Amino acid sequence: MKDTDSEILEHYERMLLKKGSMERLMMGFSVTENARQLVRASILERNPGISPLELKKEVFLRFYRNYFPPSLLKKILNHIEKEKKG
Protein backbone atom coordinates (compact mmCIF):
# COMPACT_ATOMS: atom_id res chain seq x y z
CA MET A 1 0.00 0.00 0.00
CA LYS A 2 1.37 3.40 -0.94
CA ASP A 3 -0.64 6.18 0.62
CA THR A 4 2.08 8.80 1.11
CA ASP A 5 3.00 11.40 -1.49
CA SER A 6 6.46 10.79 -3.01
CA GLU A 7 7.56 14.34 -2.07
CA ILE A 8 6.78 13.64 1.59
CA LEU A 9 8.65 10.33 1.42
CA GLU A 10 11.71 12.05 -0.04
CA HIS A 11 11.62 14.69 2.70
CA TYR A 12 11.36 11.99 5.35
CA GLU A 13 14.27 10.06 3.84
CA ARG A 14 16.46 13.19 3.78
CA MET A 15 15.55 13.86 7.41
CA LEU A 16 16.50 10.30 8.41
CA LEU A 17 19.80 10.43 6.55
CA LYS A 18 20.77 13.57 8.49
CA LYS A 19 20.59 11.56 11.71
CA GLY A 20 23.53 9.50 12.89
CA SER A 21 23.45 5.73 12.53
CA MET A 22 23.07 5.22 16.30
CA GLU A 23 20.11 7.60 16.43
CA ARG A 24 18.45 5.76 13.52
CA LEU A 25 19.08 2.45 15.26
CA MET A 26 17.51 3.76 18.47
CA MET A 27 14.51 5.01 16.50
CA GLY A 28 14.10 1.51 15.06
CA PHE A 29 14.23 -0.02 18.54
CA SER A 30 11.63 2.46 19.73
CA VAL A 31 9.28 1.68 16.85
CA THR A 32 9.68 -2.05 17.47
CA GLU A 33 8.93 -1.66 21.18
CA ASN A 34 5.89 0.48 20.43
CA ALA A 35 4.60 -2.17 18.02
CA ARG A 36 5.14 -4.86 20.65
CA GLN A 37 3.17 -2.85 23.22
CA LEU A 38 0.31 -2.32 20.75
CA VAL A 39 0.20 -6.03 20.00
CA ARG A 40 0.20 -6.89 23.73
CA ALA A 41 -2.62 -4.41 24.36
CA SER A 42 -4.66 -5.84 21.50
CA ILE A 43 -4.24 -9.40 22.78
CA LEU A 44 -5.07 -8.38 26.35
CA GLU A 45 -8.18 -6.52 25.16
CA ARG A 46 -9.46 -9.65 23.44
CA ASN A 47 -8.34 -12.01 26.22
CA PRO A 48 -8.31 -10.11 29.53
CA GLY A 49 -7.65 -13.24 31.60
CA ILE A 50 -4.76 -14.54 29.51
CA SER A 51 -1.79 -15.87 31.49
CA PRO A 52 1.63 -14.24 31.08
CA LEU A 53 2.90 -17.40 29.37
CA GLU A 54 0.05 -17.50 26.86
CA LEU A 55 0.46 -13.77 26.25
CA LYS A 56 4.14 -14.26 25.42
CA LYS A 57 3.25 -17.06 23.01
CA GLU A 58 0.51 -14.99 21.36
CA VAL A 59 2.84 -12.00 20.91
CA PHE A 60 5.40 -14.31 19.31
CA LEU A 61 2.77 -15.73 16.96
CA ARG A 62 1.49 -12.29 15.99
CA PHE A 63 4.97 -11.21 14.91
CA TYR A 64 6.43 -14.43 13.49
CA ARG A 65 3.58 -16.80 12.53
CA ASN A 66 4.17 -16.26 8.81
CA TYR A 67 7.94 -16.71 8.96
CA PHE A 68 8.17 -20.30 10.21
CA PRO A 69 6.62 -23.56 9.05
CA PRO A 70 4.01 -25.00 11.48
CA SER A 71 6.36 -27.74 12.71
CA LEU A 72 9.01 -25.22 13.72
CA LEU A 73 6.43 -22.89 15.27
CA LYS A 74 5.32 -25.75 17.48
CA LYS A 75 8.91 -26.40 18.60
CA ILE A 76 9.48 -22.72 19.36
CA LEU A 77 6.25 -22.45 21.35
CA ASN A 78 7.20 -25.59 23.30
CA HIS A 79 10.57 -24.01 24.06
CA ILE A 80 8.90 -20.81 25.29
CA GLU A 81 6.69 -22.90 27.56
CA LYS A 82 9.62 -24.91 28.96
CA GLU A 83 11.69 -21.75 29.45
CA LYS A 84 8.92 -20.11 31.51
CA LYS A 85 8.39 -23.19 33.67
CA GLY A 86 12.06 -23.16 34.53
C-alpha positions as CSV (number, residue, x, y, z in Angstrom):
1,M,0.0,0.0,0.0
2,K,1.4,3.4,-0.9
3,D,-0.6,6.2,0.6
4,T,2.1,8.8,1.1
5,D,3.0,11.4,-1.5
6,S,6.5,10.8,-3.0
7,E,7.6,14.3,-2.1
8,I,6.8,13.6,1.6
9,L,8.7,10.3,1.4
10,E,11.7,12.1,0.0
11,H,11.6,14.7,2.7
12,Y,11.4,12.0,5.4
13,E,14.3,10.1,3.8
14,R,16.5,13.2,3.8
15,M,15.6,13.9,7.4
16,L,16.5,10.3,8.4
17,L,19.8,10.4,6.5
18,K,20.8,13.6,8.5
19,K,20.6,11.6,11.7
20,G,23.5,9.5,12.9
21,S,23.5,5.7,12.5
22,M,23.1,5.2,16.3
23,E,20.1,7.6,16.4
24,R,18.4,5.8,13.5
25,L,19.1,2.4,15.3
26,M,17.5,3.8,18.5
27,M,14.5,5.0,16.5
28,G,14.1,1.5,15.1
29,F,14.2,0.0,18.5
30,S,11.6,2.5,19.7
31,V,9.3,1.7,16.8
32,T,9.7,-2.0,17.5
33,E,8.9,-1.7,21.2
34,N,5.9,0.5,20.4
35,A,4.6,-2.2,18.0
36,R,5.1,-4.9,20.7
37,Q,3.2,-2.9,23.2
38,L,0.3,-2.3,20.8
39,V,0.2,-6.0,20.0
40,R,0.2,-6.9,23.7
41,A,-2.6,-4.4,24.4
42,S,-4.7,-5.8,21.5
43,I,-4.2,-9.4,22.8
44,L,-5.1,-8.4,26.3
45,E,-8.2,-6.5,25.2
46,R,-9.5,-9.7,23.4
47,N,-8.3,-12.0,26.2
48,P,-8.3,-10.1,29.5
49,G,-7.6,-13.2,31.6
50,I,-4.8,-14.5,29.5
51,S,-1.8,-15.9,31.5
52,P,1.6,-14.2,31.1
53,L,2.9,-17.4,29.4
54,E,0.1,-17.5,26.9
55,L,0.5,-13.8,26.2
56,K,4.1,-14.3,25.4
57,K,3.3,-17.1,23.0
58,E,0.5,-15.0,21.4
59,V,2.8,-12.0,20.9
60,F,5.4,-14.3,19.3
61,L,2.8,-15.7,17.0
62,R,1.5,-12.3,16.0
63,F,5.0,-11.2,14.9
64,Y,6.4,-14.4,13.5
65,R,3.6,-16.8,12.5
66,N,4.2,-16.3,8.8
67,Y,7.9,-16.7,9.0
68,F,8.2,-20.3,10.2
69,P,6.6,-23.6,9.1
70,P,4.0,-25.0,11.5
71,S,6.4,-27.7,12.7
72,L,9.0,-25.2,13.7
73,L,6.4,-22.9,15.3
74,K,5.3,-25.8,17.5
75,K,8.9,-26.4,18.6
76,I,9.5,-22.7,19.4
77,L,6.3,-22.4,21.4
78,N,7.2,-25.6,23.3
79,H,10.6,-24.0,24.1
80,I,8.9,-20.8,25.3
81,E,6.7,-22.9,27.6
82,K,9.6,-24.9,29.0
83,E,11.7,-21.8,29.5
84,K,8.9,-20.1,31.5
85,K,8.4,-23.2,33.7
86,G,12.1,-23.2,34.5
